Amino acid sequence: MGKFGLFGKFTVKEGERGTLVDILLEAAESMENLDECEIYLVSTSEGEPNTVYVYEVWSNEDAHQASLTLEVTQTLIQRAKPIITGMERINTLIARGGKGISSDSY
């Protein structure tokens, strides 16, 4: 069975993309000590100045859900809420393997 992957899109208020990127990079840093989180990638697109994308890979969906209850995560969510104007779960994925994913993900 593969791992739980999630590809999401955040839309922010005009001029706030950098702020959200900083917050999400703090989230990524807080995930460094969670073995269940294999990838937490924050990206932007040149053509979308008010959008931030996040790609995550977790050992399973329960681990992802548990991360949302952590105090550090809740604090970062509260900081981000005022600048977020939209959120979209582009897709939920089953990560089968590849560079950056542990070999037991197949």
CORZIQUI-V892227 format. One record per residue. PSI is psi as a letter, one per 20 degrees, with the letter a starting at -180 (* if undefined). BURIAL is b if it has 16 or more other ideal C-beta (glycine too) atoms within 10 Angstrom, else e. Layout:
BEGIN
psi=PSI burial=BURIAL
psi=PSI burial=BURIAL
END
This chain:
BEGIN
psi=p burial=e
psi=r burial=e
psi=r burial=b
psi=p burial=b
psi=q burial=b
psi=p burial=b
psi=o burial=e
psi=q burial=e
psi=p burial=b
psi=p burial=b
psi=p burial=b
psi=r burial=b
psi=q burial=e
psi=p burial=e
psi=j burial=e
psi=j burial=b
psi=g burial=b
psi=h burial=e
psi=g burial=b
psi=h burial=b
psi=g burial=b
psi=g burial=e
psi=g burial=b
psi=h burial=b
psi=h burial=e
psi=g burial=b
psi=g burial=b
psi=g burial=b
psi=h burial=e
psi=h burial=b
psi=i burial=b
psi=h burial=e
psi=j burial=e
psi=o burial=e
psi=h burial=e
psi=i burial=b
psi=o burial=b
psi=h burial=b
psi=p burial=b
psi=n burial=b
psi=p burial=e
psi=p burial=b
psi=q burial=e
psi=r burial=e
psi=p burial=e
psi=h burial=e
psi=i burial=e
psi=n burial=e
psi=i burial=e
psi=k burial=b
psi=q burial=b
psi=p burial=b
psi=q burial=b
psi=p burial=b
psi=p burial=b
psi=q burial=b
psi=p burial=b
psi=q burial=b
psi=h burial=b
psi=r burial=e
psi=h burial=e
psi=h burial=e
psi=g burial=b
psi=g burial=b
psi=g burial=e
psi=h burial=e
psi=h burial=b
psi=i burial=e
psi=i burial=e
psi=q burial=e
psi=g burial=e
psi=g burial=e
psi=g burial=b
psi=h burial=e
psi=g burial=e
psi=h burial=b
psi=g burial=e
psi=h burial=e
psi=h burial=e
psi=h burial=b
psi=g burial=e
psi=h burial=e
psi=i burial=b
psi=p burial=b
psi=i burial=e
psi=q burial=e
psi=q burial=e
psi=p burial=e
psi=o burial=e
psi=g burial=e
psi=q burial=e
psi=p burial=e
psi=q burial=e
psi=o burial=e
psi=p burial=b
psi=i burial=e
psi=r burial=e
psi=a burial=e
psi=p burial=e
psi=i burial=e
psi=p burial=b
psi=q burial=e
psi=i burial=e
psi=j burial=e
psi=i burial=b
psi=* burial=e
END
